[in-house]
């Protein structure tokens, strides 16, 4: 019992260490800011955004493809990538459907509270620098690439399947979601305490949704699509027409709590046939009706 407990504690520690390292590399632009110097040099917002995204993409790749695998004991990276990024129509539909569910939920909740705004210019306007605020516009489609790709590969593609080697499915999803949420504490560098804590809470519950989607589909693609679309095209649904903090918090909590419930239902509906699932318990593949199950995301035969 002690050996098993120590093994689990060690795995959690390694996952936490990998998460911290990812946090440092993922947020490297906070410590090495490039936006302000480029703006002072007369650059327009669009090339500044492109430069920022390139820097974040490079350091995200270093974190996920170079730094994290040795910590987590992951070998055969090419095989892991092939498994984690397996694409099919059902996985694609799940990712896009979860975003549609997000939009419908947000619009319905906001409309019911009388605060729906739905200003799509927030994501289709031309990026421009103005005194207050900066207009990101379609720059969101660039910025959202980094979390959509690297955060999902880190927490749902690497950490989640590694935890599944030792922990039950739901425990693995909860732990990976908790680490994903704690990663967002790095927002304290650029946001006030209330906004950062709100991001942590939202990240945890959205992480639950994306974890369920990943485990059940056997691919990180649905979570990547959902994450990218929510971070980019989700902006019009998050900008409500009220300055009342109570109404804002109520809207935020209702959306945050209902999204994983709806996504879990969508996932169960799309993967109702047990033969289509990729559930993993302590590293072994489940089978149903004696039909072979798909390989779980990121697992390798020799690990």
C-alpha contacts under 8 A as a table, 3 or more apart, distances in Angstrom:
res1	aa1	res2	aa2	distance
1	X	4	X	5.14
1	X	5	X	6.09
2	X	5	X	4.96
2	X	6	X	5.95
3	X	6	X	5.10
3	X	7	X	6.07
4	X	7	X	5.00
4	X	8	X	6.23
5	X	8	X	5.16
5	X	9	X	6.11
6	X	9	X	5.03
6	X	10	X	5.98
7	X	10	X	5.10
7	X	11	X	6.21
8	X	11	X	5.08
8	X	12	X	6.23
8	X	166	X	6.79
8	X	167	X	7.77
9	X	12	X	5.15
9	X	13	X	6.15
10	X	13	X	4.99
10	X	14	X	6.18
11	X	14	X	5.06
11	X	15	X	6.09
11	X	163	X	7.27
12	X	15	X	5.04
12	X	16	X	6.04
12	X	163	X	7.81
13	X	16	X	5.04
13	X	17	X	6.08
14	X	17	X	4.96
14	X	18	X	6.09
14	X	71	X	6.40
14	X	72	X	6.29
15	X	18	X	5.08
15	X	19	X	6.09
15	X	71	X	7.95
15	X	72	X	6.74
15	X	159	X	6.22
16	X	19	X	4.93
16	X	20	X	6.16
16	X	179	X	6.78
17	X	20	X	5.09
17	X	21	X	6.21
17	X	71	X	7.77
18	X	21	X	5.14
18	X	22	X	6.10
18	X	67	X	7.84
18	X	68	X	5.38
18	X	71	X	6.33
18	X	72	X	7.20
19	X	22	X	5.02
19	X	23	X	6.10
19	X	154	X	7.94
19	X	155	X	7.94
19	X	179	X	6.71
19	X	180	X	7.80
19	X	183	X	6.93
20	X	23	X	4.94
20	X	24	X	6.35
20	X	183	X	7.25
21	X	24	X	5.23
21	X	25	X	6.34
21	X	63	X	7.14
21	X	67	X	7.59
21	X	68	X	7.48
22	X	25	X	5.24
22	X	26	X	5.65
22	X	60	X	7.52
22	X	63	X	5.33
22	X	64	X	7.20
22	X	67	X	7.95
22	X	68	X	7.30
22	X	154	X	7.70
23	X	26	X	5.11
23	X	27	X	5.97
23	X	183	X	5.97
23	X	186	X	7.31
24	X	27	X	5.42
24	X	28	X	5.98
25	X	28	X	5.05
25	X	59	X	5.57
25	X	60	X	6.50
25	X	62	X	7.67
25	X	63	X	6.02
26	X	29	X	7.91
26	X	56	X	6.40
26	X	59	X	6.01
26	X	60	X	5.25
26	X	63	X	7.18
27	X	30	X	5.55
27	X	31	X	7.40
27	X	56	X	7.52
27	X	186	X	7.60
28	X	31	X	5.38
28	X	32	X	6.07
28	X	56	X	7.44
28	X	59	X	7.33
29	X	32	X	4.67
29	X	33	X	4.86
29	X	34	X	6.86
29	X	52	X	7.59
29	X	55	X	7.44
29	X	56	X	7.06
30	X	33	X	5.42
30	X	189	X	7.56
33	X	36	X	6.86
33	X	37	X	7.73
34	X	37	X	5.61
34	X	38	X	6.21
34	X	52	X	7.03
35	X	38	X	5.34
35	X	39	X	6.11
35	X	48	X	6.06
35	X	49	X	7.84
35	X	52	X	6.99
36	X	39	X	5.01
36	X	40	X	6.04
37	X	40	X	5.03
37	X	41	X	6.15
38	X	41	X	4.92
38	X	42	X	6.55
38	X	43	X	5.53
38	X	48	X	6.59
39	X	42	X	5.17
39	X	43	X	5.02
39	X	44	X	6.83
39	X	45	X	7.52
39	X	48	X	7.35
40	X	43	X	7.33
43	X	47	X	6.79
43	X	48	X	6.53
44	X	47	X	6.02
44	X	48	X	6.42
44	X	128	X	7.14
44	X	129	X	7.24
45	X	48	X	4.97
45	X	49	X	6.05
45	X	127	X	5.99
45	X	128	X	5.53
45	X	129	X	5.96
46	X	49	X	5.16
46	X	50	X	6.32
46	X	127	X	5.86
46	X	128	X	7.36
46	X	139	X	7.10
47	X	50	X	4.92
47	X	51	X	6.11
48	X	51	X	5.14
48	X	52	X	6.16
49	X	52	X	5.05
49	X	53	X	6.08
49	X	139	X	6.77
49	X	142	X	7.51
49	X	143	X	7.42
50	X	53	X	5.18
50	X	54	X	6.18
50	X	142	X	7.26
51	X	54	X	5.17
51	X	55	X	6.31
52	X	55	X	5.25
52	X	56	X	6.20
53	X	56	X	5.05
53	X	57	X	5.91
53	X	142	X	6.73
53	X	143	X	6.03
53	X	145	X	7.99
53	X	146	X	7.06
54	X	57	X	5.07
54	X	58	X	6.18
55	X	58	X	5.25
55	X	59	X	6.36
56	X	59	X	5.29
56	X	60	X	5.83
56	X	146	X	6.63
57	X	60	X	5.00
57	X	61	X	6.07
57	X	146	X	5.85
57	X	150	X	7.85
58	X	61	X	5.20
58	X	62	X	6.32
59	X	62	X	4.92
59	X	63	X	6.13
60	X	63	X	5.11
60	X	64	X	6.22
60	X	146	X	7.29
60	X	150	X	5.73
61	X	64	X	5.29
61	X	65	X	5.55
61	X	66	X	7.41
61	X	150	X	6.96
62	X	65	X	5.50
62	X	66	X	5.08
62	X	67	X	6.30
63	X	66	X	5.77
63	X	67	X	4.87
63	X	68	X	5.93
64	X	67	X	6.20
64	X	68	X	5.44
64	X	69	X	7.07
64	X	150	X	6.85
64	X	153	X	7.05
64	X	154	X	5.77
65	X	68	X	6.78
65	X	69	X	6.72
65	X	77	X	7.68
66	X	69	X	6.46
66	X	70	X	7.64
67	X	70	X	6.52
67	X	71	X	7.20
68	X	71	X	5.34
68	X	72	X	6.34
68	X	154	X	7.96
69	X	72	X	5.18
69	X	73	X	5.90
69	X	74	X	4.78
69	X	75	X	7.09
69	X	77	X	7.86
69	X	158	X	7.61
70	X	73	X	4.94
70	X	74	X	5.98
70	X	75	X	7.61
71	X	74	X	7.74
72	X	159	X	7.67
72	X	162	X	7.23
73	X	303	X	7.95
74	X	77	X	7.10
74	X	303	X	7.29
75	X	300	X	7.79
75	X	303	X	7.40
76	X	79	X	5.47
76	X	80	X	6.45
76	X	300	X	7.55
77	X	80	X	4.96
77	X	81	X	6.14
78	X	81	X	5.11
78	X	82	X	6.25
79	X	82	X	5.14
79	X	83	X	6.33
79	X	298	X	7.72
79	X	300	X	7.26
80	X	83	X	5.22
80	X	84	X	5.94
80	X	297	X	7.44
80	X	298	X	4.40
80	X	299	X	6.41
80	X	300	X	6.79
81	X	84	X	5.08
81	X	85	X	5.89
81	X	298	X	6.78
82	X	85	X	5.54
82	X	86	X	6.08
83	X	86	X	5.34
83	X	219	X	7.03
83	X	295	X	7.40
83	X	296	X	7.52
83	X	297	X	5.52
83	X	298	X	5.55
83	X	299	X	7.61
84	X	153	X	7.90
84	X	157	X	5.99
84	X	218	X	7.59
84	X	219	X	5.19
84	X	220	X	5.53
84	X	221	X	7.53
84	X	297	X	4.67
84	X	298	X	5.05
85	X	219	X	5.94
85	X	220	X	6.01
85	X	221	X	5.81
86	X	219	X	5.71
86	X	220	X	7.77
86	X	221	X	7.12
87	X	91	X	6.45
87	X	92	X	7.12
87	X	219	X	7.25
87	X	221	X	6.61
88	X	91	X	5.49
88	X	92	X	6.34
89	X	92	X	5.11
89	X	93	X	6.09
90	X	93	X	5.07
90	X	94	X	6.15
90	X	270	X	7.33
91	X	94	X	5.11
91	X	95	X	6.36
91	X	217	X	6.46
91	X	219	X	7.29
91	X	221	X	6.56
91	X	222	X	5.32
92	X	95	X	5.28
92	X	96	X	6.36
92	X	221	X	7.02
92	X	222	X	5.87
92	X	225	X	7.48
93	X	96	X	5.28
93	X	97	X	5.77
93	X	222	X	7.73
94	X	97	X	5.06
94	X	98	X	6.08
94	X	213	X	7.84
94	X	222	X	5.75
94	X	266	X	7.35
94	X	267	X	6.83
94	X	270	X	7.39
95	X	98	X	5.38
95	X	99	X	6.72
95	X	221	X	7.22
95	X	222	X	3.86
95	X	223	X	6.04
95	X	224	X	7.37
95	X	225	X	5.05
95	X	226	X	4.75
96	X	99	X	5.23
96	X	100	X	6.40
96	X	222	X	7.51
96	X	225	X	6.46
96	X	226	X	6.07
96	X	229	X	7.75
97	X	100	X	4.98
97	X	101	X	6.11
97	X	266	X	7.91
98	X	101	X	4.94
98	X	102	X	6.17
98	X	226	X	6.06
98	X	263	X	5.87
98	X	266	X	7.48
99	X	102	X	4.87
99	X	103	X	6.29
99	X	226	X	5.40
99	X	229	X	6.25
99	X	230	X	6.07
99	X	234	X	7.89
100	X	103	X	5.12
100	X	104	X	6.14
101	X	104	X	5.12
101	X	105	X	5.97
101	X	259	X	7.60
101	X	262	X	7.27
101	X	263	X	7.61
102	X	105	X	5.20
102	X	106	X	6.05
102	X	230	X	7.50
102	X	234	X	7.82
102	X	255	X	7.96
102	X	259	X	6.34
103	X	106	X	5.19
103	X	107	X	6.00
103	X	234	X	6.83
103	X	237	X	6.34
104	X	107	X	5.23
104	X	108	X	5.91
105	X	108	X	5.14
105	X	109	X	5.98
105	X	255	X	6.66
105	X	258	X	7.83
105	X	259	X	7.47
106	X	109	X	5.26
106	X	110	X	5.96
106	X	237	X	5.77
106	X	238	X	7.27
106	X	255	X	6.08
107	X	110	X	5.19
107	X	111	X	5.82
107	X	116	X	6.35
107	X	118	X	7.71
107	X	237	X	6.25
108	X	111	X	5.12
108	X	112	X	6.00
109	X	112	X	5.14
109	X	113	X	6.29
109	X	251	X	6.67
109	X	254	X	7.41
109	X	255	X	7.27
110	X	113	X	5.09
110	X	114	X	6.06
110	X	115	X	5.14
110	X	116	X	4.57
110	X	240	X	7.07
110	X	251	X	6.55
111	X	114	X	4.84
111	X	115	X	5.92
111	X	116	X	4.86
112	X	115	X	7.79
113	X	116	X	7.65
113	X	247	X	7.87
113	X	251	X	7.88
115	X	240	X	5.56
115	X	241	X	4.95
115	X	242	X	6.06
116	X	237	X	7.75
116	X	240	X	5.40
116	X	241	X	6.06
117	X	236	X	7.45
117	X	237	X	7.42
117	X	239	X	6.64
117	X	240	X	5.17
117	X	241	X	5.28
118	X	236	X	5.02
118	X	237	X	5.74
118	X	239	X	7.25
118	X	240	X	7.50
119	X	122	X	6.16
119	X	236	X	5.25
119	X	237	X	7.95
119	X	239	X	7.61
120	X	123	X	5.85
120	X	124	X	6.53
120	X	236	X	5.37
121	X	124	X	4.94
121	X	125	X	5.15
121	X	137	X	6.90
121	X	236	X	7.95
122	X	125	X	6.12
122	X	135	X	7.61
122	X	136	X	7.35
122	X	137	X	5.22
122	X	138	X	7.79
122	X	235	X	6.94
122	X	236	X	6.33
123	X	136	X	7.27
123	X	137	X	4.25
123	X	138	X	4.80
123	X	139	X	7.42
123	X	140	X	6.40
123	X	141	X	7.91
123	X	232	X	7.16
123	X	233	X	6.70
123	X	235	X	6.94
123	X	236	X	7.29
124	X	137	X	5.04
124	X	138	X	4.81
125	X	135	X	7.50
125	X	136	X	7.50
125	X	137	X	4.24
125	X	138	X	6.01
126	X	135	X	7.56
126	X	136	X	7.38
126	X	137	X	5.34
126	X	138	X	6.29
126	X	139	X	7.90
127	X	134	X	7.98
127	X	135	X	5.40
127	X	136	X	4.77
127	X	137	X	5.00
127	X	138	X	6.54
127	X	139	X	6.14
128	X	134	X	6.48
128	X	135	X	5.23
128	X	136	X	6.75
128	X	137	X	7.97
129	X	133	X	7.84
129	X	134	X	5.01
129	X	135	X	6.23
130	X	133	X	6.00
130	X	134	X	5.20
130	X	135	X	7.00
131	X	134	X	6.79
136	X	139	X	5.12
136	X	140	X	6.35
137	X	140	X	6.28
138	X	141	X	5.61
138	X	142	X	7.52
139	X	142	X	5.22
139	X	143	X	6.27
140	X	143	X	4.99
140	X	144	X	5.77
140	X	231	X	7.44
140	X	232	X	5.04
140	X	233	X	7.92
141	X	144	X	5.51
141	X	145	X	6.81
141	X	232	X	5.36
141	X	233	X	7.83
142	X	145	X	5.61
142	X	146	X	7.93
143	X	146	X	6.18
143	X	147	X	7.94
143	X	232	X	7.88
144	X	147	X	5.77
144	X	148	X	5.92
144	X	228	X	5.49
144	X	229	X	7.87
144	X	231	X	5.56
144	X	232	X	5.68
145	X	148	X	5.08
145	X	149	X	5.93
145	X	228	X	6.28
146	X	149	X	5.47
146	X	150	X	5.76
146	X	151	X	7.30
147	X	150	X	5.46
147	X	151	X	4.77
147	X	152	X	6.91
147	X	227	X	7.37
147	X	228	X	7.09
148	X	151	X	6.23
148	X	152	X	6.09
148	X	224	X	5.02
148	X	225	X	6.92
148	X	226	X	7.89
148	X	227	X	5.11
148	X	228	X	4.36
148	X	231	X	7.85
149	X	152	X	5.65
149	X	153	X	6.21
149	X	224	X	5.94
149	X	228	X	7.70
150	X	153	X	5.05
150	X	154	X	5.93
151	X	154	X	5.09
151	X	155	X	6.07
151	X	156	X	7.89
152	X	155	X	5.41
152	X	156	X	5.16
152	X	157	X	6.26
152	X	220	X	7.03
152	X	223	X	6.74
152	X	224	X	5.82
152	X	227	X	7.85
153	X	156	X	5.64
153	X	157	X	4.20
153	X	158	X	6.13
153	X	220	X	7.06
154	X	157	X	5.59
154	X	158	X	5.13
154	X	159	X	6.32
155	X	158	X	5.77
155	X	159	X	4.95
155	X	160	X	5.99
155	X	176	X	6.12
155	X	177	X	7.70
155	X	179	X	7.81
155	X	180	X	6.42
156	X	159	X	6.12
156	X	160	X	5.00
156	X	161	X	7.22
156	X	176	X	7.31
156	X	210	X	7.57
156	X	211	X	6.17
156	X	214	X	6.75
156	X	220	X	6.43
156	X	223	X	7.94
157	X	160	X	6.35
157	X	161	X	6.67
157	X	220	X	5.97
157	X	297	X	6.46
157	X	298	X	6.09
158	X	161	X	6.01
158	X	162	X	6.31
158	X	298	X	6.53
159	X	162	X	5.18
159	X	163	X	6.17
159	X	176	X	6.41
160	X	163	X	5.21
160	X	164	X	6.32
160	X	172	X	6.00
160	X	173	X	6.47
160	X	176	X	5.55
160	X	211	X	7.57
161	X	164	X	4.89
161	X	165	X	6.68
161	X	172	X	7.83
161	X	296	X	7.29
161	X	297	X	6.30
161	X	298	X	6.27
161	X	299	X	6.60
162	X	165	X	5.44
162	X	166	X	7.68
162	X	299	X	7.62
163	X	166	X	5.70
163	X	167	X	5.79
163	X	172	X	5.32
163	X	176	X	7.81
164	X	167	X	5.05
164	X	168	X	6.16
164	X	169	X	6.07
164	X	172	X	5.56
164	X	280	X	6.19
164	X	281	X	5.89
164	X	282	X	5.60
164	X	283	X	6.01
165	X	280	X	7.62
165	X	281	X	6.59
165	X	282	X	4.09
165	X	283	X	3.92
165	X	284	X	7.61
166	X	281	X	7.34
166	X	282	X	4.48
166	X	283	X	6.82
167	X	171	X	6.01
167	X	172	X	5.71
167	X	281	X	6.78
167	X	282	X	5.90
168	X	171	X	5.38
168	X	172	X	6.13
168	X	280	X	7.62
168	X	281	X	5.18
168	X	282	X	6.57
169	X	172	X	5.22
169	X	173	X	6.33
169	X	215	X	7.92
169	X	279	X	7.04
169	X	280	X	6.36
169	X	281	X	5.99
170	X	173	X	5.01
170	X	174	X	6.10
171	X	174	X	5.08
171	X	175	X	6.07
172	X	175	X	5.19
172	X	176	X	6.06
173	X	176	X	5.30
173	X	177	X	6.00
173	X	208	X	6.25
173	X	211	X	5.49
173	X	212	X	7.03
174	X	177	X	5.11
174	X	178	X	6.10
174	X	208	X	6.62
175	X	178	X	5.05
175	X	179	X	6.32
176	X	179	X	5.16
176	X	180	X	6.10
176	X	207	X	7.75
176	X	211	X	7.87
177	X	180	X	4.87
177	X	181	X	6.08
177	X	203	X	7.51
177	X	204	X	5.14
177	X	205	X	7.40
177	X	207	X	4.79
177	X	208	X	5.78
177	X	211	X	7.37
178	X	181	X	5.04
178	X	182	X	6.18
178	X	204	X	5.80
179	X	182	X	5.05
179	X	183	X	6.13
180	X	183	X	5.18
180	X	184	X	6.90
180	X	203	X	6.70
180	X	204	X	6.61
180	X	207	X	6.83
181	X	184	X	5.40
181	X	185	X	7.35
181	X	199	X	7.77
181	X	200	X	4.73
181	X	201	X	6.76
181	X	202	X	7.77
181	X	203	X	4.95
181	X	204	X	4.78
181	X	207	X	7.63
182	X	185	X	5.38
182	X	200	X	6.39
183	X	186	X	6.17
183	X	200	X	7.98
184	X	187	X	5.63
184	X	196	X	7.30
184	X	199	X	6.61
184	X	200	X	5.55
184	X	203	X	7.39
185	X	188	X	5.76
185	X	196	X	6.29
185	X	197	X	7.29
185	X	199	X	7.99
185	X	200	X	6.47
186	X	189	X	6.03
187	X	190	X	5.54
187	X	191	X	5.73
187	X	196	X	5.60
188	X	191	X	5.04
188	X	192	X	6.20
188	X	193	X	6.33
188	X	196	X	5.59
191	X	195	X	6.12
191	X	196	X	5.94
192	X	195	X	5.55
192	X	196	X	6.20
193	X	196	X	5.15
193	X	197	X	6.08
194	X	197	X	5.28
194	X	198	X	6.13
195	X	198	X	5.06
195	X	199	X	6.23
196	X	199	X	5.03
196	X	200	X	6.33
197	X	200	X	4.98
197	X	201	X	6.32
198	X	201	X	5.23
198	X	202	X	6.14
199	X	202	X	5.11
199	X	203	X	5.90
200	X	203	X	5.11
200	X	204	X	6.27
201	X	204	X	5.30
201	X	205	X	6.64
202	X	205	X	5.48
202	X	206	X	6.03
202	X	256	X	5.65
203	X	206	X	5.13
203	X	207	X	5.64
204	X	207	X	4.97
204	X	208	X	6.38
205	X	208	X	5.05
205	X	209	X	6.64
205	X	256	X	6.33
205	X	257	X	6.72
205	X	259	X	7.84
205	X	260	X	6.30
206	X	209	X	5.09
206	X	210	X	6.30
206	X	256	X	7.05
206	X	259	X	7.02
206	X	260	X	6.07
207	X	210	X	5.07
207	X	211	X	5.85
208	X	211	X	5.03
208	X	212	X	6.21
208	X	260	X	6.29
209	X	212	X	5.33
209	X	213	X	6.31
209	X	259	X	7.26
209	X	260	X	4.33
209	X	261	X	7.46
209	X	263	X	5.79
209	X	264	X	6.32
210	X	213	X	5.00
210	X	214	X	6.10
210	X	222	X	7.67
210	X	223	X	4.91
210	X	226	X	7.86
210	X	260	X	7.97
211	X	214	X	5.09
211	X	215	X	6.16
211	X	223	X	7.53
212	X	215	X	5.28
212	X	216	X	5.96
212	X	264	X	6.50
212	X	267	X	7.59
213	X	216	X	5.39
213	X	217	X	5.89
213	X	220	X	7.83
213	X	222	X	6.54
213	X	223	X	6.42
213	X	263	X	7.58
213	X	264	X	7.22
213	X	267	X	6.04
214	X	217	X	5.40
214	X	218	X	5.66
214	X	219	X	5.31
214	X	220	X	5.04
214	X	221	X	7.62
214	X	222	X	6.82
214	X	223	X	6.37
214	X	297	X	7.52
215	X	218	X	5.31
215	X	219	X	7.23
215	X	277	X	7.67
215	X	278	X	5.95
215	X	279	X	5.78
215	X	280	X	7.66
215	X	296	X	7.18
215	X	297	X	7.36
216	X	267	X	7.10
216	X	268	X	7.90
216	X	271	X	7.04
216	X	276	X	7.92
216	X	277	X	4.96
216	X	278	X	5.36
216	X	279	X	5.99
217	X	220	X	7.92
217	X	222	X	7.85
217	X	267	X	7.85
217	X	271	X	7.13
217	X	276	X	7.18
217	X	277	X	5.77
217	X	278	X	6.15
218	X	277	X	6.64
218	X	278	X	4.77
218	X	279	X	7.63
218	X	294	X	6.82
218	X	295	X	6.86
218	X	296	X	5.06
218	X	297	X	5.20
219	X	222	X	6.94
219	X	296	X	7.50
219	X	297	X	5.46
220	X	223	X	5.50
220	X	224	X	6.23
220	X	297	X	6.97
221	X	224	X	4.99
221	X	225	X	6.14
222	X	225	X	5.24
222	X	226	X	6.09
223	X	226	X	5.08
223	X	227	X	5.86
224	X	227	X	5.19
224	X	228	X	6.04
225	X	228	X	5.24
225	X	229	X	6.10
226	X	229	X	5.26
226	X	230	X	6.00
227	X	230	X	5.25
227	X	231	X	6.10
228	X	231	X	5.27
228	X	232	X	6.14
229	X	232	X	5.16
229	X	233	X	5.27
229	X	234	X	6.39
230	X	233	X	5.71
230	X	234	X	4.28
230	X	235	X	7.36
231	X	234	X	5.59
231	X	235	X	6.76
232	X	235	X	6.16
233	X	236	X	6.94
234	X	237	X	5.59
234	X	238	X	6.63
235	X	238	X	5.19
235	X	239	X	6.43
236	X	239	X	5.53
237	X	240	X	7.05
240	X	248	X	7.66
242	X	247	X	7.42
242	X	248	X	7.21
243	X	248	X	7.39
244	X	247	X	5.49
244	X	248	X	6.30
245	X	248	X	4.94
245	X	249	X	6.06
246	X	249	X	5.23
246	X	250	X	6.20
247	X	250	X	5.07
247	X	251	X	6.10
248	X	251	X	5.20
248	X	252	X	6.06
249	X	252	X	4.97
249	X	253	X	6.04
250	X	253	X	5.26
250	X	254	X	6.11
251	X	254	X	5.32
251	X	255	X	6.18
252	X	255	X	5.36
252	X	256	X	5.99
253	X	256	X	5.00
253	X	257	X	5.98
254	X	257	X	5.38
254	X	258	X	6.07
255	X	258	X	5.37
255	X	259	X	5.95
256	X	259	X	5.70
256	X	260	X	7.53
257	X	260	X	6.55
257	X	261	X	7.24
258	X	261	X	5.23
258	X	262	X	6.24
259	X	262	X	5.31
259	X	263	X	6.10
260	X	263	X	4.98
260	X	264	X	5.93
261	X	264	X	5.22
261	X	265	X	6.35
262	X	265	X	5.07
262	X	266	X	6.20
263	X	266	X	4.98
263	X	267	X	6.04
264	X	267	X	5.10
264	X	268	X	6.13
265	X	268	X	5.13
265	X	269	X	6.10
266	X	269	X	5.06
266	X	270	X	6.18
267	X	270	X	5.23
267	X	271	X	5.92
268	X	271	X	5.14
268	X	272	X	5.33
269	X	272	X	5.20
271	X	274	X	7.02
271	X	276	X	5.82
271	X	277	X	6.35
272	X	276	X	7.60
273	X	276	X	5.57
273	X	277	X	7.30
274	X	277	X	5.40
274	X	287	X	7.87
274	X	288	X	5.94
275	X	287	X	7.07
275	X	288	X	6.03
275	X	289	X	7.75
275	X	291	X	6.19
275	X	292	X	6.99
275	X	293	X	5.79
275	X	294	X	7.99
276	X	293	X	6.90
276	X	294	X	7.22
277	X	293	X	6.67
277	X	294	X	6.97
278	X	285	X	7.21
278	X	286	X	7.37
278	X	293	X	6.16
278	X	294	X	5.51
278	X	295	X	6.39
278	X	296	X	5.19
278	X	297	X	7.91
279	X	285	X	6.78
279	X	286	X	6.31
279	X	296	X	6.94
280	X	283	X	5.86
280	X	284	X	5.80
280	X	285	X	5.33
280	X	286	X	6.38
280	X	296	X	6.66
281	X	284	X	5.71
281	X	285	X	7.10
281	X	286	X	7.69
283	X	299	X	7.92
285	X	293	X	6.61
285	X	294	X	7.87
285	X	295	X	7.05
285	X	296	X	7.36
286	X	293	X	6.34
287	X	290	X	5.83
287	X	291	X	5.92
287	X	292	X	5.67
287	X	293	X	5.40
288	X	291	X	5.69
288	X	292	X	7.52
288	X	293	X	7.63
295	X	299	X	7.13
296	X	299	X	5.86
299	X	303	X	7.47
300	X	303	X	5.63
